[in-house]
Amino acid sequence: MNPVFAILVVLAVILLWFLLSPAFIPLGKIIYRVWRDAVDEIKKDEKEKEE
């Protein structure tokens, strides 16, 4: 593979990373909220079983 092409590919991937990274912030918030709600429900169910 041509070294210049490899460098261009690496630069393109880095540029794509920085361009797409703001899109993952809302996605991460949504996933975190779903995860937190699931953990809260599991803990609530465990407390009910103990009582």
N, C-alpha and C positions, 0 to 999 in steps of 0.2 A: 504494500500500500504506500502510496506517495506520502511522505512526511508532511507536506503542506496540507494535503487533504485531511490527514489525521488531526492536525492542529485546528483546522477550520471546523471539523466535526466537534472537537472538544469545546471550542469557543461557542459554537451553536448550542450545544447542550447546556453550557453554563448560562448563556443568555436566555434560553427557554426556561431554565430553573428559576431565574430571577423574575421573568415575566409571569410565570404561573404561580409563584409562591403566594401572592396575595389571595388567589382563588382558594387556597387550602385553609385559610384562617377561618372563614365561616363554616366550612366543612368540618373542621376540627371542633368548633364550638358545638355544632349539632351532634357530632359523635360523642363528645364529652357529656352533653346534657342527657342523651339517651343512656349512656353508661351509668351516670350518676343516678338517674331515675331507677334503673334496673337494680343497682346496688341498694338503694333505699328500700325498694319493694322487698328484696330478699331479706334485708335486716328486719323489716317490719313483720314479715312472715315468721322469721325465727323468734322474734319476741312474742308473737301470738302463740306459737307452739310451746314456748317455755311456760306461759301462764296457763 
